[in-house]
Amino acid sequence: MPEIINAKGLACPQPVILTKKALEASDEVTVLVDNSTALENIKRLASSAGCSIEVAGETEGVFKIHLLKKPGISPETAAPPEYLPCDSNGKPAAGPTVFVIASDTMGRGDDELGRILMKAFIHTAIDLESGPEVMIFYNTGVKLAAEGSGVLDDLKNLEEKGVKVLVCGTCVNFFELTGKVAAGIVSNMYDIAGTMSRAGRIVQP
């Protein structure tokens, strides 16, 4: 019988953490969540852990996610969902360069000027010699990745160049932007904190 995790009503990143712990102890896990953000985050975790994933149709707002570990793979040995660069010898590098965007404006003072500066900063990141490998958006920074943002084309350009863009799911929900994120991956604090903890360099404008 699969272990059943009831993660309904739990805030990010608790559903992911509970699922990871369950997969470390059991080969078969069923997780119940009540929002699409938790669903996508758990699917990403399960995929990185080498699990097969089966999602039952939404019933009364609840998703039932059935996870089954493939032989020889465990959450401890599987590649994590966050980006981990390697050097030319295949050994772990010092860590990626992570740009952390915590606001839709740059600097303190005039907000209109701050928005102009932030737009220029993100556009400039495309051509930097030592540019970002990961970009994290949280608090009002998530608005930059939403529909209508003036930097969407630049963010999509960065993604095409291989930059991983993580957008805080809790912030997306707080600002009522669910379904409106047009660039990057709606992520969770477990992935965000993990990425920052492994960063070789963090840049925050």
CYANA upper distance limits for C-alpha pairs under 8 A (distance plus 0.5 A):
  1 MET  CA     28 GLU  CA      8.07
  2 PRO  CA     26 SER  CA      8.20
  2 PRO  CA     27 ASP  CA      8.28
  2 PRO  CA     28 GLU  CA      5.24
  2 PRO  CA     29 VAL  CA      5.36
  2 PRO  CA     30 THR  CA      6.66
  3 GLU  CA     22 ALA  CA      7.77
  3 GLU  CA     26 SER  CA      7.46
  3 GLU  CA     28 GLU  CA      6.90
  3 GLU  CA     29 VAL  CA      5.21
  3 GLU  CA     30 THR  CA      6.55
  4 ILE  CA     29 VAL  CA      6.41
  4 ILE  CA     30 THR  CA      5.24
  4 ILE  CA     31 VAL  CA      6.35
  4 ILE  CA     32 LEU  CA      8.26
  5 ILE  CA     18 LEU  CA      7.80
  5 ILE  CA     19 THR  CA      7.64
  5 ILE  CA     22 ALA  CA      8.34
  5 ILE  CA     29 VAL  CA      7.89
  5 ILE  CA     30 THR  CA      6.63
  5 ILE  CA     31 VAL  CA      5.18
  5 ILE  CA     32 LEU  CA      6.72
  6 ASN  CA     31 VAL  CA      6.54
  6 ASN  CA     32 LEU  CA      5.48
  6 ASN  CA     33 VAL  CA      7.43
  7 ALA  CA     14 GLN  CA      8.08
  7 ALA  CA     15 PRO  CA      5.84
  7 ALA  CA     18 LEU  CA      8.35
  7 ALA  CA     31 VAL  CA      7.29
  7 ALA  CA     32 LEU  CA      6.04
  7 ALA  CA     33 VAL  CA      5.66
  7 ALA  CA     34 ASP  CA      8.27
  8 LYS  CA     32 LEU  CA      6.60
  8 LYS  CA     33 VAL  CA      5.03
  8 LYS  CA     34 ASP  CA      5.68
  8 LYS  CA     62 VAL  CA      8.13
  9 GLY  CA     33 VAL  CA      7.90
  9 GLY  CA     34 ASP  CA      7.12
 10 LEU  CA     14 GLN  CA      6.64
 10 LEU  CA     15 PRO  CA      7.00
 11 ALA  CA     15 PRO  CA      7.90
 11 ALA  CA    170 THR  CA      8.26
 12 CYS  CA     16 VAL  CA      8.09
 12 CYS  CA     38 ALA  CA      7.92
 12 CYS  CA    169 GLY  CA      8.10
 12 CYS  CA    170 THR  CA      7.00
 12 CYS  CA    188 ASN  CA      6.39
 12 CYS  CA    189 MET  CA      6.93
 12 CYS  CA    190 TYR  CA      8.39
 13 PRO  CA     17 ILE  CA      6.82
 13 PRO  CA    188 ASN  CA      6.10
 13 PRO  CA    189 MET  CA      5.89
 13 PRO  CA    190 TYR  CA      5.97
 14 GLN  CA     18 LEU  CA      6.52
 15 PRO  CA     19 THR  CA      6.62
 15 PRO  CA     33 VAL  CA      8.11
 15 PRO  CA     38 ALA  CA      7.10
 15 PRO  CA     42 ILE  CA      7.88
 16 VAL  CA     20 LYS  CA      6.61
 16 VAL  CA     38 ALA  CA      7.99
 16 VAL  CA     41 ASN  CA      7.28
 16 VAL  CA     42 ILE  CA      6.19
 16 VAL  CA     45 LEU  CA      7.80
 16 VAL  CA    190 TYR  CA      7.84
 17 ILE  CA     21 LYS  CA      6.78
 17 ILE  CA    190 TYR  CA      7.86
 18 LEU  CA     22 ALA  CA      6.67
 19 THR  CA     23 LEU  CA      6.67
 19 THR  CA     29 VAL  CA      8.32
 19 THR  CA     31 VAL  CA      7.67
 19 THR  CA     42 ILE  CA      7.75
 20 LYS  CA     24 GLU  CA      6.84
 20 LYS  CA     45 LEU  CA      8.08
 20 LYS  CA     75 PRO  CA      7.53
 21 LYS  CA     25 ALA  CA      7.16
 22 ALA  CA     26 SER  CA      6.42
 22 ALA  CA     29 VAL  CA      7.31
 23 LEU  CA     27 ASP  CA      6.71
 23 LEU  CA     28 GLU  CA      7.72
 23 LEU  CA     29 VAL  CA      7.19
 23 LEU  CA     69 LYS  CA      8.27
 23 LEU  CA     74 SER  CA      8.12
 23 LEU  CA     75 PRO  CA      7.27
 24 GLU  CA     74 SER  CA      7.36
 24 GLU  CA     75 PRO  CA      6.66
 24 GLU  CA     76 GLU  CA      7.90
 27 ASP  CA     68 LEU  CA      6.38
 27 ASP  CA     69 LYS  CA      5.65
 28 GLU  CA     66 HIS  CA      8.04
 28 GLU  CA     67 LEU  CA      6.21
 28 GLU  CA     68 LEU  CA      5.09
 28 GLU  CA     69 LYS  CA      6.92
 29 VAL  CA     66 HIS  CA      6.48
 29 VAL  CA     67 LEU  CA      5.63
 29 VAL  CA     68 LEU  CA      7.07
 30 THR  CA     64 LYS  CA      7.31
 30 THR  CA     65 ILE  CA      5.97
 30 THR  CA     66 HIS  CA      4.92
 30 THR  CA     67 LEU  CA      6.57
 31 VAL  CA     64 LYS  CA      6.37
 31 VAL  CA     65 ILE  CA      5.54
 31 VAL  CA     66 HIS  CA      7.01
 32 LEU  CA     62 VAL  CA      7.09
 32 LEU  CA     63 PHE  CA      6.22
 32 LEU  CA     64 LYS  CA      5.33
 32 LEU  CA     65 ILE  CA      6.87
 33 VAL  CA     38 ALA  CA      6.98
 33 VAL  CA     39 LEU  CA      7.10
 33 VAL  CA     62 VAL  CA      6.15
 33 VAL  CA     63 PHE  CA      5.86
 33 VAL  CA     64 LYS  CA      7.33
 34 ASP  CA     38 ALA  CA      8.08
 34 ASP  CA     61 GLY  CA      6.07
 34 ASP  CA     62 VAL  CA      4.90
 34 ASP  CA     63 PHE  CA      6.52
 35 ASN  CA     39 LEU  CA      6.97
 35 ASN  CA     61 GLY  CA      7.70
 35 ASN  CA     62 VAL  CA      7.67
 35 ASN  CA     63 PHE  CA      8.03
 36 SER  CA     40 GLU  CA      6.69
 37 THR  CA     41 ASN  CA      6.72
 37 THR  CA    169 GLY  CA      7.05
 37 THR  CA    186 VAL  CA      7.48
 37 THR  CA    187 SER  CA      8.17
 38 ALA  CA     42 ILE  CA      6.59
 39 LEU  CA     43 LYS  CA      6.71
 39 LEU  CA     63 PHE  CA      7.68
 39 LEU  CA     65 ILE  CA      8.23
 40 GLU  CA     44 ARG  CA      6.73
 41 ASN  CA     45 LEU  CA      6.81
 41 ASN  CA    186 VAL  CA      8.48
 41 ASN  CA    187 SER  CA      6.93
 41 ASN  CA    188 ASN  CA      7.54
 42 ILE  CA     46 ALA  CA      6.52
 43 LYS  CA     47 SER  CA      6.50
 43 LYS  CA     53 ILE  CA      7.52
 44 ARG  CA     48 SER  CA      6.73
 44 ARG  CA     81 PRO  CA      7.25
 45 LEU  CA     49 ALA  CA      6.73
 45 LEU  CA     80 PRO  CA      8.07
 45 LEU  CA     81 PRO  CA      6.93
 46 ALA  CA     50 GLY  CA      6.84
 46 ALA  CA     51 CYS  CA      5.72
 46 ALA  CA     52 SER  CA      7.95
 46 ALA  CA     53 ILE  CA      7.66
 46 ALA  CA     67 LEU  CA      7.53
 47 SER  CA     51 CYS  CA      6.08
 47 SER  CA     52 SER  CA      7.70
 47 SER  CA     53 ILE  CA      8.08
 48 SER  CA     75 PRO  CA      8.37
 48 SER  CA     78 ALA  CA      6.80
 48 SER  CA     79 ALA  CA      6.37
 48 SER  CA     80 PRO  CA      6.16
 48 SER  CA     81 PRO  CA      6.02
 49 ALA  CA     69 LYS  CA      8.11
 49 ALA  CA     73 ILE  CA      7.38
 49 ALA  CA     74 SER  CA      6.51
 49 ALA  CA     75 PRO  CA      5.33
 49 ALA  CA     77 THR  CA      8.41
 49 ALA  CA     78 ALA  CA      5.50
 49 ALA  CA     79 ALA  CA      7.38
 49 ALA  CA     80 PRO  CA      7.74
 50 GLY  CA     69 LYS  CA      6.73
 50 GLY  CA     70 LYS  CA      6.52
 50 GLY  CA     73 ILE  CA      6.62
 50 GLY  CA     74 SER  CA      7.76
 50 GLY  CA     75 PRO  CA      8.40
 50 GLY  CA     78 ALA  CA      7.29
 51 CYS  CA     67 LEU  CA      6.45
 51 CYS  CA     68 LEU  CA      5.68
 51 CYS  CA     69 LYS  CA      4.80
 51 CYS  CA     70 LYS  CA      6.14
 52 SER  CA     67 LEU  CA      6.20
 52 SER  CA     68 LEU  CA      5.71
 52 SER  CA     69 LYS  CA      6.94
 52 SER  CA     70 LYS  CA      7.56
 53 ILE  CA     65 ILE  CA      7.48
 53 ILE  CA     66 HIS  CA      6.38
 53 ILE  CA     67 LEU  CA      5.47
 53 ILE  CA     68 LEU  CA      7.34
 54 GLU  CA     65 ILE  CA      6.33
 54 GLU  CA     66 HIS  CA      5.55
 54 GLU  CA     67 LEU  CA      7.10
 55 VAL  CA     63 PHE  CA      7.41
 55 VAL  CA     64 LYS  CA      6.22
 55 VAL  CA     65 ILE  CA      5.04
 55 VAL  CA     66 HIS  CA      6.71
 56 ALA  CA     63 PHE  CA      6.86
 56 ALA  CA     64 LYS  CA      5.69
 56 ALA  CA     65 ILE  CA      6.95
 56 ALA  CA     66 HIS  CA      8.46
 57 GLY  CA     63 PHE  CA      7.02
 57 GLY  CA     64 LYS  CA      7.88
 58 GLU  CA     62 VAL  CA      5.89
 58 GLU  CA     63 PHE  CA      5.41
 58 GLU  CA     64 LYS  CA      7.94
 59 THR  CA     63 PHE  CA      7.23
 69 LYS  CA     73 ILE  CA      7.43
 69 LYS  CA     74 SER  CA      7.71
 73 ILE  CA     77 THR  CA      7.02
 73 ILE  CA     78 ALA  CA      6.71
 74 SER  CA     78 ALA  CA      6.32
 81 PRO  CA    191 ASP  CA      8.16
 82 GLU  CA    191 ASP  CA      7.10
 82 GLU  CA    194 GLY  CA      8.10
 82 GLU  CA    195 THR  CA      6.60
 83 TYR  CA     96 PRO  CA      8.12
 83 TYR  CA    134 VAL  CA      8.10
 83 TYR  CA    164 LYS  CA      8.06
 83 TYR  CA    195 THR  CA      7.97
 84 LEU  CA     92 PRO  CA      7.79
 84 LEU  CA     93 ALA  CA      8.26
 84 LEU  CA     95 GLY  CA      7.14
 84 LEU  CA     96 PRO  CA      7.35
 85 PRO  CA     92 PRO  CA      6.86
 85 PRO  CA     93 ALA  CA      6.27
 85 PRO  CA     95 GLY  CA      6.89
 85 PRO  CA     96 PRO  CA      6.86
 86 CYS  CA     90 GLY  CA      5.82
 86 CYS  CA     91 LYS  CA      5.89
 86 CYS  CA     92 PRO  CA      5.01
 86 CYS  CA     93 ALA  CA      5.25
 87 ASP  CA     91 LYS  CA      6.17
 87 ASP  CA     92 PRO  CA      6.88
 87 ASP  CA     93 ALA  CA      5.89
 94 ALA  CA    199 ALA  CA      7.99
 94 ALA  CA    200 GLY  CA      5.69
 95 GLY  CA    198 ARG  CA      6.20
 95 GLY  CA    199 ALA  CA      5.12
 95 GLY  CA    200 GLY  CA      4.45
 95 GLY  CA    201 ARG  CA      7.79
 96 PRO  CA    132 PRO  CA      8.10
 96 PRO  CA    133 GLU  CA      6.28
 96 PRO  CA    134 VAL  CA      7.53
 96 PRO  CA    198 ARG  CA      7.96
 96 PRO  CA    199 ALA  CA      5.53
 96 PRO  CA    200 GLY  CA      5.71
 96 PRO  CA    201 ARG  CA      7.18
 97 THR  CA    131 GLY  CA      7.76
 97 THR  CA    132 PRO  CA      5.59
 97 THR  CA    133 GLU  CA      5.91
 97 THR  CA    134 VAL  CA      7.02
 97 THR  CA    199 ALA  CA      6.54
 97 THR  CA    200 GLY  CA      6.28
 97 THR  CA    201 ARG  CA      5.28
 97 THR  CA    202 ILE  CA      6.48
 97 THR  CA    203 VAL  CA      8.06
 98 VAL  CA    132 PRO  CA      6.03
 98 VAL  CA    133 GLU  CA      6.60
 98 VAL  CA    134 VAL  CA      5.30
 98 VAL  CA    135 MET  CA      6.12
 98 VAL  CA    136 ILE  CA      7.79
 98 VAL  CA    196 MET  CA      7.59
 98 VAL  CA    199 ALA  CA      6.74
 98 VAL  CA    200 GLY  CA      8.31
 98 VAL  CA    201 ARG  CA      6.65
 98 VAL  CA    202 ILE  CA      5.32
 98 VAL  CA    203 VAL  CA      6.69
 99 PHE  CA    132 PRO  CA      6.40
 99 PHE  CA    134 VAL  CA      6.85
 99 PHE  CA    135 MET  CA      5.18
 99 PHE  CA    136 ILE  CA      6.74
 99 PHE  CA    202 ILE  CA      6.31
 99 PHE  CA    203 VAL  CA      5.22
 99 PHE  CA    204 GLN  CA      6.38
100 VAL  CA    135 MET  CA      6.40
100 VAL  CA    136 ILE  CA      5.33
100 VAL  CA    137 PHE  CA      6.71
100 VAL  CA    202 ILE  CA      7.40
100 VAL  CA    203 VAL  CA      6.59
100 VAL  CA    204 GLN  CA      5.45
100 VAL  CA    205 PRO  CA      8.11
101 ILE  CA    135 MET  CA      7.84
101 ILE  CA    136 ILE  CA      6.45
101 ILE  CA    137 PHE  CA      5.33
101 ILE  CA    138 TYR  CA      6.99
101 ILE  CA    141 GLY  CA      6.02
101 ILE  CA    204 GLN  CA      6.67
101 ILE  CA    205 PRO  CA      7.46
102 ALA  CA    137 PHE  CA      6.41
102 ALA  CA    138 TYR  CA      5.52
102 ALA  CA    139 ASN  CA      5.97
102 ALA  CA    140 THR  CA      6.84
102 ALA  CA    141 GLY  CA      5.28
102 ALA  CA    142 VAL  CA      8.36
102 ALA  CA    204 GLN  CA      8.34
103 SER  CA    137 PHE  CA      8.38
103 SER  CA    138 TYR  CA      7.71
103 SER  CA    139 ASN  CA      6.71
103 SER  CA    140 THR  CA      5.15
103 SER  CA    141 GLY  CA      4.40
103 SER  CA    142 VAL  CA      8.13
104 ASP  CA    114 GLY  CA      8.38
104 ASP  CA    115 ARG  CA      6.85
104 ASP  CA    118 MET  CA      7.36
104 ASP  CA    140 THR  CA      6.04
104 ASP  CA    141 GLY  CA      5.01
104 ASP  CA    142 VAL  CA      7.97
104 ASP  CA    143 LYS  CA      6.98
104 ASP  CA    144 LEU  CA      6.56
105 THR  CA    111 ASP  CA      6.81
105 THR  CA    112 GLU  CA      8.43
105 THR  CA    113 LEU  CA      8.41
105 THR  CA    114 GLY  CA      4.81
105 THR  CA    115 ARG  CA      4.94
105 THR  CA    116 ILE  CA      8.18
105 THR  CA    117 LEU  CA      7.67
105 THR  CA    118 MET  CA      6.01
105 THR  CA    141 GLY  CA      8.33
106 MET  CA    114 GLY  CA      4.96
106 MET  CA    115 ARG  CA      6.88
106 MET  CA    117 LEU  CA      6.28
106 MET  CA    118 MET  CA      5.50
106 MET  CA    205 PRO  CA      6.77
107 GLY  CA    114 GLY  CA      6.50
107 GLY  CA    205 PRO  CA      7.78
108 ARG  CA    114 GLY  CA      7.75
109 GLY  CA    114 GLY  CA      7.95
110 ASP  CA    114 GLY  CA      6.62
111 ASP  CA    115 ARG  CA      6.64
112 GLU  CA    116 ILE  CA      6.99
113 LEU  CA    117 LEU  CA      6.70
114 GLY  CA    118 MET  CA      6.61
115 ARG  CA    119 LYS  CA      6.64
116 ILE  CA    120 ALA  CA      6.82
117 LEU  CA    121 PHE  CA      6.56
118 MET  CA    122 ILE  CA      6.74
119 LYS  CA    123 HIS  CA      6.69
119 LYS  CA    150 GLY  CA      7.69
119 LYS  CA    151 VAL  CA      6.58
120 ALA  CA    124 THR  CA      6.50
121 PHE  CA    125 ALA  CA      6.81
122 ILE  CA    126 ILE  CA      7.65
122 ILE  CA    151 VAL  CA      7.74
122 ILE  CA    154 ASP  CA      7.40
122 ILE  CA    155 LEU  CA      8.10
123 HIS  CA    127 ASP  CA      8.48
123 HIS  CA    151 VAL  CA      7.98
123 HIS  CA    154 ASP  CA      6.28
124 THR  CA    128 LEU  CA      7.06
125 ALA  CA    131 GLY  CA      6.29
125 ALA  CA    132 PRO  CA      7.72
126 ILE  CA    131 GLY  CA      7.62
126 ILE  CA    154 ASP  CA      7.82
126 ILE  CA    157 ASN  CA      7.89
126 ILE  CA    158 LEU  CA      6.48
127 ASP  CA    131 GLY  CA      7.84
132 PRO  CA    163 VAL  CA      7.13
133 GLU  CA    162 GLY  CA      7.75
133 GLU  CA    163 VAL  CA      5.32
133 GLU  CA    164 LYS  CA      6.79
134 VAL  CA    163 VAL  CA      5.91
134 VAL  CA    164 LYS  CA      5.09
134 VAL  CA    165 VAL  CA      6.34
134 VAL  CA    166 LEU  CA      8.04
135 MET  CA    163 VAL  CA      7.63
135 MET  CA    164 LYS  CA      6.67
135 MET  CA    165 VAL  CA      5.29
135 MET  CA    166 LEU  CA      6.67
136 ILE  CA    165 VAL  CA      6.48
136 ILE  CA    166 LEU  CA      5.30
136 ILE  CA    167 VAL  CA      6.53
136 ILE  CA    168 CYS  CA      8.17
136 ILE  CA    192 ILE  CA      7.62
137 PHE  CA    141 GLY  CA      5.58
137 PHE  CA    142 VAL  CA      5.63
137 PHE  CA    145 ALA  CA      8.44
137 PHE  CA    165 VAL  CA      8.21
137 PHE  CA    166 LEU  CA      6.71
137 PHE  CA    167 VAL  CA      5.38
137 PHE  CA    168 CYS  CA      6.67
138 TYR  CA    142 VAL  CA      5.76
138 TYR  CA    167 VAL  CA      6.80
138 TYR  CA    168 CYS  CA      5.60
138 TYR  CA    171 CYS  CA      6.65
139 ASN  CA    168 CYS  CA      8.19
139 ASN  CA    171 CYS  CA      6.04
140 THR  CA    144 LEU  CA      8.46
140 THR  CA    171 CYS  CA      8.03
141 GLY  CA    145 ALA  CA      8.26
142 VAL  CA    146 ALA  CA      7.30
142 VAL  CA    167 VAL  CA      6.54
142 VAL  CA    168 CYS  CA      7.37
142 VAL  CA    171 CYS  CA      7.33
142 VAL  CA    172 VAL  CA      7.02
143 LYS  CA    149 SER  CA      7.38
144 LEU  CA    149 SER  CA      5.77
144 LEU  CA    150 GLY  CA      7.85
144 LEU  CA    151 VAL  CA      6.91
144 LEU  CA    152 LEU  CA      7.60
145 ALA  CA    149 SER  CA      7.03
145 ALA  CA    151 VAL  CA      8.06
145 ALA  CA    152 LEU  CA      6.71
145 ALA  CA    155 LEU  CA      8.00
145 ALA  CA    167 VAL  CA      8.00
145 ALA  CA    181 VAL  CA      6.20
145 ALA  CA    182 ALA  CA      6.42
145 ALA  CA    183 ALA  CA      5.74
145 ALA  CA    184 GLY  CA      7.56
146 ALA  CA    152 LEU  CA      8.13
146 ALA  CA    177 LEU  CA      7.59
146 ALA  CA    180 LYS  CA      5.93
146 ALA  CA    181 VAL  CA      4.66
146 ALA  CA    182 ALA  CA      5.73
146 ALA  CA    183 ALA  CA      7.48
147 GLU  CA    152 LEU  CA      8.23
147 GLU  CA    180 LYS  CA      6.05
147 GLU  CA    181 VAL  CA      6.63
147 GLU  CA    182 ALA  CA      6.12
148 GLY  CA    152 LEU  CA      8.35
151 VAL  CA    155 LEU  CA      6.74
152 LEU  CA    156 LYS  CA      6.63
152 LEU  CA    182 ALA  CA      7.81
152 LEU  CA    183 ALA  CA      7.13
153 ASP  CA    157 ASN  CA      6.59
154 ASP  CA    158 LEU  CA      6.68
155 LEU  CA    159 GLU  CA      6.74
155 LEU  CA    183 ALA  CA      7.00
155 LEU  CA    184 GLY  CA      8.32
156 LYS  CA    160 GLU  CA      6.71
156 LYS  CA    183 ALA  CA      6.69
156 LYS  CA    184 GLY  CA      8.38
157 ASN  CA    161 LYS  CA      6.93
158 LEU  CA    162 GLY  CA      7.09
158 LEU  CA    163 VAL  CA      5.93
159 GLU  CA    163 VAL  CA      5.22
159 GLU  CA    164 LYS  CA      6.66
159 GLU  CA    165 VAL  CA      7.51
159 GLU  CA    184 GLY  CA      8.01
164 LYS  CA    184 GLY  CA      7.59
165 VAL  CA    183 ALA  CA      8.00
165 VAL  CA    184 GLY  CA      4.99
165 VAL  CA    185 ILE  CA      6.63
166 LEU  CA    184 GLY  CA      6.19
166 LEU  CA    185 ILE  CA      5.59
166 LEU  CA    186 VAL  CA      6.66
166 LEU  CA    187 SER  CA      6.17
166 LEU  CA    192 ILE  CA      7.80
167 VAL  CA    172 VAL  CA      8.16
167 VAL  CA    184 GLY  CA      6.91
167 VAL  CA    185 ILE  CA      6.27
167 VAL  CA    186 VAL  CA      5.21
167 VAL  CA    187 SER  CA      5.92
167 VAL  CA    188 ASN  CA      8.33
168 CYS  CA    172 VAL  CA      6.79
168 CYS  CA    186 VAL  CA      6.46
168 CYS  CA    187 SER  CA      5.71
168 CYS  CA    188 ASN  CA      6.12
168 CYS  CA    189 MET  CA      7.47
168 CYS  CA    192 ILE  CA      8.23
169 GLY  CA    173 ASN  CA      6.74
169 GLY  CA    186 VAL  CA      5.75
169 GLY  CA    187 SER  CA      5.81
169 GLY  CA    188 ASN  CA      6.08
170 THR  CA    174 PHE  CA      6.65
170 THR  CA    188 ASN  CA      7.65
171 CYS  CA    175 PHE  CA      6.69
172 VAL  CA    176 GLU  CA      6.62
172 VAL  CA    177 LEU  CA      5.53
172 VAL  CA    178 THR  CA      6.39
172 VAL  CA    181 VAL  CA      8.42
172 VAL  CA    186 VAL  CA      8.42
173 ASN  CA    177 LEU  CA      6.48
173 ASN  CA    178 THR  CA      6.24
177 LEU  CA    181 VAL  CA      7.15
181 VAL  CA    186 VAL  CA      8.09
187 SER  CA    191 ASP  CA      7.22
187 SER  CA    192 ILE  CA      7.76
188 ASN  CA    192 ILE  CA      6.72
189 MET  CA    193 ALA  CA      6.19
190 TYR  CA    194 GLY  CA      6.51
191 ASP  CA    195 THR  CA      6.49
192 ILE  CA    196 MET  CA      6.74
193 ALA  CA    197 SER  CA      6.54
194 GLY  CA    198 ARG  CA      6.93
195 THR  CA    199 ALA  CA      6.72
196 MET  CA    202 ILE  CA      7.86
